[in-house]
Amino acid sequence: MATNGKAGTAVVTGASAGIGEGFARHLARRGHDLVLVARRRERLEQLAAELGAGDGIRAEVLQADLAQDDGVSQVADRVRADDVTVLINNAGFGTIGEFSALPLEREIEEIDVNVRALVRLTHAALASMVPRKRGGIINVASTAAFQPLPYNAIYGATKAFVLHFSEGVHEEARKHGVTVTCLCPGPVKTEFQQVAGTDESGVPSMAWMSVDSVVGAALSGLRLGRAIVIPGTLNFMMANSARMAPRFLVRRIAGSMMRDRARKA
């Protein structure tokens, strides 16, 4: 994906914290200039200054709300630029609780960020990458993509969409020299749990992974042209076991687990 000896520019959404910040740090060390996208300008500016000084790269700040059409359009315009060689669609959030009791506006916003914005930015990136026959896109889903999630229904559904969408576009794009990789991490210690309001005390300690290990696995998968990356042996086994078990059983087990977390939220 490099051009003229340079790594090119990477656009990272949700770059102000967690996995997005991890991607920014890894990509800066690999020589990519950056476009850092999130709603919190102050945190983006701090990160941009740190990476610019420490890694000698150029880091732009693009404040945008991906739940809003104008915010997505602003980022899409930047993604279409010829210097962009990597897009990390990381922005997203989850909610927890019984769907009928949750505020509908927030649930629709979750779909807008997790699905609509990701689709629009993927399309914008491919519009410039396909003719150039180079580039890579990582769409961040979750192991939640492999089964229904009662009490986390919209989140699970959006991540299932991201997985299937990314696999489909991967197959279309690979003949053009462009890789689309879907990252499906299990539990990662970030701000995500606080935003979603989930209680993760019941998650086995061995299931947790660091941001660095998840991001490293994703970028290795992108380099190798993989369609799906599930970091961690335990997460890989759990994701694939959900595919083989009867759906009613998967649904009920997931519902029981998520019901307990919803009660503690």
HELIX and SHEET records of a PDB file:
HELIX    1   1 GLY A   18  ARG A   29  1                                  12    
HELIX    2   2 ARG A   41  ASP A   55  1                                  15    
HELIX    3   3 ASP A   69  VAL A   79  1                                  11    
HELIX    4   4 PHE A   99  ALA A  101  5                                   3    
HELIX    5   5 LEU A  104  ILE A  111  1                                   8    
HELIX    6   6 ASP A  112  ALA A  117  3                                   6    
HELIX    7   7 LEU A  118  ARG A  132  1                                  15    
HELIX    8   8 THR A  143  PHE A  146  5                                   4    
HELIX    9   9 ALA A  153  ALA A  173  1                                  21    
HELIX   10  10 ARG A  174  HIS A  176  5                                   3    
HELIX   11  11 PHE A  192  ALA A  196  1                                   5    
HELIX   12  12 SER A  205  ALA A  207  5                                   3    
HELIX   13  13 VAL A  211  ARG A  223  1                                  13    
HELIX   14  14 THR A  233  MET A  244  1                                  12    
HELIX   15  15 ARG A  247  LYS A  264  1                                  18    
SHEET    1   A 7 ALA A  59  GLN A  63  0                                        
SHEET    2   A 7 ASP A  33  ALA A  38  1                                        
SHEET    3   A 7 THR A   9  THR A  13  1                                        
SHEET    4   A 7 VAL A  84  ASN A  89  1                                        
SHEET    5   A 7 GLY A 135  VAL A 140  1                                        
SHEET    6   A 7 VAL A 178  LEU A 183  1                                        
SHEET    7   A 7 ILE A 228  VAL A 229  1                                        
END                                                                             
